[in-house]
Amino acid sequence: MIETVIWIAVFVAAMLAIVTTLMYFYRTNAYAIEQASATASAQRGLEQVVRTIREGAYSSQGAFPIISIAANDFILYADIDSDSQIERVHYYLSGTNLIRGVIEATGNPPDYTGAETVTTVADYVRNAAQGISTFKYYDELGSEITNYTNWSAVRFVKVALAVNINVATLPNQLTIDSSAAIRNLIGH
């Protein structure tokens, strides 16, 4: 009986030590774990945005692939779901989220009407607060387009996301970026 009580006491003490150590680890490293999670989410979102830009295509109506451009707002046509129709895709910042809105082409002839189906692509994006442009546009010669009314000249897009869980704590945000050429406009 005494051996059983001693064995249980040792087991409980060992489990208590393990649980206390894990709780201490998670408390002291919570920010790093959250920042790593947000960065991984932003990287997946960035890959999705770049893949969509590469797939930019003339609309199901025959309209030019790019609808409008801005520093933190980009609207284009692309086939994002591998069906027979091209979708209208809208990327924009809303607070600290990068959002994707999609409108499916419907009807005959196809038309882009109705509300966007909205999803969050990345969280904790601090581009607006840091003055970082989410999208930068370039023409076929590689010159940056700063006149956003010249959307028809866009052939290449750079996307940057500044990610930070909590701006009040170190480290500062991590900026990840990527770029894509719109395949259906190369050479046009």
PyMOL commands that set and color helices and strands:
alter all, ss='L'
color gray80, all
select helices_A, chain A and resi 2-54+127-130+151-153+183-185
alter helices_A, ss='H'
color red, helices_A
select strands_A, chain A and resi 66-70+73-78+87-94+97-103+117-122+135-138+144-145+156-163+174-181
alter strands_A, ss='S'
color yellow, strands_A
deselect
rebuild
show_as cartoon
